[in-house]
Amino acid sequence: MDDSVTPRLGHGFRLQWEEAQGCHVLLYPEGMVKLNRSAGEIMSRCDGATDLAGIVASLEAAFSATGLRPDVEKFLEIASGNRWVTLA
């Protein structure tokens, strides 16, 4: 996946923090997807303005980690396949 890929939430999806669930969820007309912490952190950065390189850098800085790119790419491929995000 190219550094300049810029993910954004897919049409019809809304990301929000669900206090009762204690996690981020994706809401859409037919239901809800409960996200684990990692997925929620990635999805919260899919704003249509931040590219893949920026998302990875932000996550690595936030969690004092390195080497997160393969995991982020894999999640974005899955999210794209489910139409949770679009990759521009």
Secondary structure as UniProt FT lines:
FT   TURN            3..4
FT   STRAND          7..9
FT   TURN            11..12
FT   STRAND          14..18
FT   TURN            19..22
FT   STRAND          23..28
FT   TURN            29..30
FT   STRAND          31..34
FT   HELIX           37..43
FT   TURN            44..45
FT   HELIX           52..62
FT   TURN            63..64
FT   HELIX           69..81
FT   TURN            82..83
FT   STRAND          85..87
//
